[in-house]
Amino acid sequence: MKLTSTQKDLSTNLSLVAKAVPSRPTHPILANVKLIGDADTQTVSLTAFDLSLGIHSTFSASVATSGQVTLPAKLLNDIISRLPEGEITIETDDGEFLATIASISGNYQIRGMGTDEYPDLPAIGNDRKTYFPIAALFDGLRGTLFATSPDDTKQILTGVHLKVRGGTLEFAATDGHRLAVVESRIAGSGEEESAEENTQPAEIFQVTVPAKALREVERMLGSSESLNASRSDRDSEAKNQICLQQEPGQVVFELEKQRLTSRTLDGQYPNYQQLIPQQFEREVILERKKLVSALERISVLADQKNNLVKFSIDSENQKLFLSVEAADVGSGKESLDSQISGSSIDVAFNVKYLLDGLKCIVGDQLQMQLNGALNPIIFRPLGGFKMTYLVMPVEIRS
């Protein structure tokens, strides 16, 4: 095999697939990345798989001789990422797994292994495909991933729950202290694709996918040139869409040049909709960016004690006061102009939980809805982005 690629293309794609290389492989070959050069298509493909998460990426290159090999992923990535910009040539001899890497700065040799024992990425056993605008999936993941639980004892909460209902794609994540729900309209995308063989309109299904896998999907989408195109023109062109296939236990996300496969999480996801109050006694409308900035300033003191910040809603003066009292350290107070409906009240929050969600909400104006000081409190943007962020307040002790 002999191929020539730019350092940028090789490094970018290696960094992407390397996220699927296990830190403690159960078999030596899983510590490697599979590299295939195809002279017919003039492409190079890279694959990594930890038996749960698999990533495959293809890019254009000059391939003189076809071939395939597996090479140590970390070592290869460390070398390629440090080489200067320009062309890189990778060459292996027939029957040997010694790869020579040549650049303008010098040569390196890495010993690899054959590809016979490298496991194939799982394939979905049905032809059902659902298509989403890239921007819809990216925005939904950005608005929910932060709320997943890091606690492996509750496996189902370590993922994001995806649900398609008619023309709506719904994302939900909760760690038991907060809940983030995002809805994206996708009507039209699946229907336009349904004229093609083996595709069909988006239909009702639901699946819970590990946060680790979805963070890589988010990273793939964020680096995709089609993200902005999808955001401005959510048409049915394949380059602006991502394909999802799923069956019990497995899900696949496929872009034009990348493919990610992941196991799904078993179990019944909580009925989160019943947690969201439908009626509220109080409402506060204010500027989101000003609230985030004030919270970031006052959180410096909140971190010194217990991460708590108190919201004092002053209905008479139409003001929201933020305050922190850190014993033996100091105190802080901020005020924000607000539109307040309902009576005055004091509530307290974990400032980290609050900031995590408010930073992910898209929009200038923010709506805060609440009942009592210990009831769930809802934050929503006023505008097009449909996100609901529920936070449980903390009891204020005098």
N, C-alpha and C positions, 0 to 999 in steps of 0.2 A: 504494500500500500504506500502511496505517496500523494500527499495533498499539500496545498498552499492556501493559507487563509490570512486575513488581517489579524493583528494582535487583538484589536478591539472586539471583533466578532467572536473569536475563539474564547477570549476572557469573559465576555458577557454571557455567552451560552454555558460555559463551564460553571460560572458562579450560580447560574439559575439551577442547573441540574444537581449541583453539589449539595443542595439543601435536602436531597433525598438519599444521601449517603449516610448510613447509620454510624453513630459515634462508637458503638461497640458491636461490630458485625458478628453474626452467628456463623458466618462462613467467610473465609478470606476474600473470596471474589466479590463479595458485597461491598468491600471497601474500595472497589474499583469503579470507574465509569466506563461504560461501553462506547467505543468510538468506531463509527462506520463511515468510510469514504466511498462514495458511489460515482464512478466515472461516467455512467450513462446520464445521470441527472445533474451532475456537477454540484452535488450537495454533500454536506457532512452532517451526521446525526450523532447526538450524545444522549446517553440514557443512564439514569441512576435509579436504584430501587432498594428500599429497606424492608421489603416484604409487606409494608403497610402503605407507604407513600411512594409513588413512582413518577418521575418526570422525564419526558422525552422532548428534545428540541432539535430542530433542523435549520440549517442555514446554508447559503450559497458559498461555494469555495471552488478553487481550481483543483480538480482531482485527476492526477495523471494515471494512477493505477488504483483500482478498487481493492478494498480489503477491510478487515475489521480486527480489533484488538481490545482488551480491557486494560486500563492503566490505573495506577493508584490515584484516586481522585484528589486527595489533599495535596499530594506532592505535585501532581500535574497542575492543579489550580494555583498553587503557590509559585511555581516557576513561570507559568504563562502570565499571571497577573503582574509579575515584576519585570517582564521583558519590555523593551522599548517599543513604541508604536512602529508599525511597519509590517512587512510580510513575515510570516512564520511558516516553515516547512516541517511537516512531520512525516517520517518515513520508517517503515518496518520491513525487514527482510522476510522472504518467503519461509514459512516453517518456523520462524523465530518470533519471539514476542518482545524483542528489544527495540524500543522506539527511539529514534534520533530526532531531536528537536533543534532546528537551526534558525537563528535570527541574525540580524545585522551585528548583534553584540557578541555572539558566540554560539557554541553547540552544547547540548545536554543529551544524555542518554538515560532512559528510564526502562527498567525491566517490568513487563506486564505479564498478563496471562491470556489464554485463549478465551473465546466467547462461548464455547460449547456448554459450560456449566453455568453461564450467566442466566438467571431466570427471566422469562419473558414477562412483560407487563400484562396484567390481567385484561382480558377483553370482555366486553359486555355481550351476553348471549342473546340479545334481541336487537332489532333494528329501529327501535323507537328513539327518536331524537327530538329534543326540545331546544329551540334557539332563543337566545336573549341578546338584546343590545349590550355591548361591552360596558357602556357607561352605567347601565342599570345594575349589573352585577357588581361593578366596582364600588358604586355609591352605597349599595346595600351592605357590602362587606365592611366598608370603612365605617359605617354607622352602627355596626353591631359587634364586630370582633373584639373590641375592647371590653365588652361586658361578659365574655365567656369566663368560666371558672378555671383557675389553675389547679384545683383540687381533684386529683385522679380518683379519689374515693367515690365521687359522683360523676362517673364517666360521661353520662348523657349531657351534663352541663358544661363539658369541656369543648363542646362544638356549637356551631350555629345551625339552627333549624331552618331549612328552606322549604317553602310551601308555594305551590302554584295553584291559584284558585281562579279559573277562568282566564281573564287577561291581566291578572295581578301576580307578581312575584313578591312574596313576603319573607322577610328575614327576621329571626328572633334569637336573642341571646340573653341569658341570665346567669348570675352566680349566686342567687339567693338574696342578695342585698340590693340589686338593681336589675332593671329589665330594659333592653333596647329593642324596638321593633321598627323596621323600615318597610315601606310598601313602594313598589315600582310598577308602573303600568307597562305591560309588555304586549298588549293587544296588537295584533297585526304582524309581529315578527314571525311567530310560529306559523300563522296562516299563510303568509307569503311563501314560506319555505315548503309548505305542505304539497305543493305541486310537484316537487322533486320526488324521485323514488326513495322509499324507505324513510320518509319524514312525515310528520303529522303535526297538527296544531298543538300548541301548548295545552296540556290537559291537567286535571287535578292529580298531584302527587305531592308527597312530602318526604323529606330525608334529613337526617342530622349528620353533618360532616365535621370531623375534627378541626379545631381552630388551626392547628399546625399546617394542615393541608390547605386550608382556605387563605392563610396568610401568604402562602406561595402563589395561590391563584391571584390574590390581590397584587402581589409583586409582579407577576406576569402581565396582568392587565395594566398596571401603572406604567410599565415600560413599553407597552404596546403603542405603536404609532397610530393605531386605529381608535384609541380612547377618545381623543378630541373629536375625531370624525364621527364617532358614534354618538357623542354628546350633542353635537350640532345637527346631525342628520341621522336619526335612528331608522335607517332604511334596512332592507333585507339583504344587502350585499354581505357575502360571507366574511369579508375582511372586517366588517363592523359588528360582527356577531360572534358569540361564543356558543358552542354546542355542548349540551349536557346530555349524557346518557347515564341511566342508573338501573340497577337491579338490586334485589335484597343483598346487602353486605358490601356493595361496590358502587362507586360513582366515578364518572370520567368527565373532565372538562377539556374541551379541545378548541384551540385557536387555529389559525391558518398554519402556523409553524411550530406550535407547542402543544403538548398533550400531558395532562396531569391525571393520574389515577389514584384513588384513595379508598381505603375501607371506610364504611360508614359506622356510626355508633349505634349499638343495639339498645333497645328499651323505648319506653313511651315518653315522649317529651312532655313536660308539664303543660297544662292548659293555661297558657299565659294570658289569654284574652280575658279570663275571668278575674285576673288580678288588677285590671285597669278599671278604675272607677268611671262611671258614666255620668255622674252629676257632681257638681262642685259648689261649695259655698263661697269660695274666694278665687279671684283671678288677678294676676299681675302681668302687665305687658311692659317690656323694657328692651333696651338695645343689647343684643347678645354680646357683641365685642366689648362693650363697656363693662358688662358683668364679668366676662372672662378675665379682662385686664385687672379689675378690682380683686377678683378671687386669687389671681396669681400673685398680686402684691401682698394680700393679707395672709396667704398660705405660708409665707415665710415664717410668720409667728405661729400659725396653726401647727406647723410641723414640729415646733419645739415641745409641744405637750401631747395632744391626742388627736390631731388632724381635724378638729371640729371648728366649724364656723357657724355663727348664729345669724339668721336672717330675721330682722325686725321689720315687719310690714306695717307701715304707718299709713292707714287709710285716710286720715284727716289731712295730712300734709302731702299725700301722694308721693311718698318717698319709701325706698327700700334701703335699710341700713344693714351693713355687714359688720360684724364685730368678732374679735378674738381676744380672749383673756388667757394668757399663758403665765401661770404662777411662777414667781421668781425670775421671769424673763421680761415681760412687758405686755402691752396690749395694742390693739389697732382697731380703727373704725373707718369705714367708707360709706358714702351715701350715693344713691343713684335715683334720678328722676324716673318715675314709673306711673303707669295708668293702673289704678287699683280699684277693684270692685269687691265689696264685702268688708267685713270688719277687720280691725288690726289684729295681728297675731305674731308670736315669736316661734320660729322653728329652727332646728339645728341640723347640720349635715356633716358627713365626712367630706372634707373639701376635695380630696383626691377623686372620690366617686363622682362628685359634681363636675369637676373640671374635665374628667375623661369624656363624659357625655356631651357637655356643652361645646367642647372643641370640635366634636364630630358633627354637630348640627349645622346644616347649611342654611343661611338666611340672616338677614340683618335684625329682624324683630323676633323676640322670643316671648312665648306665652307660658306662664307658670300657673298651674291650677292645683288647688288644694282644698281640703276640708279641715280636719283637725291637725294638731301639732304632731300627732303620732300616726296619722294615716298616710297612705302612699301619696306622693307628690309627683305631678306630671309636668314635664317640660316638652313643648312642641314649637317648631318654627312656624312663623306666620308667612305663608307663601307656598311655593310649589313643592318643596322637598317634604315628603310625608314621612316624618319620623316621630315616634313617641318614646320618650325616655322617662321611665319610672324610677324614682329613688325613694328608699325608705328613710325617713328622718330619724334623728337620734334624740333620745329623751334629754331634755335640759335639766340638769341638777343644780339647784341653787346652792 
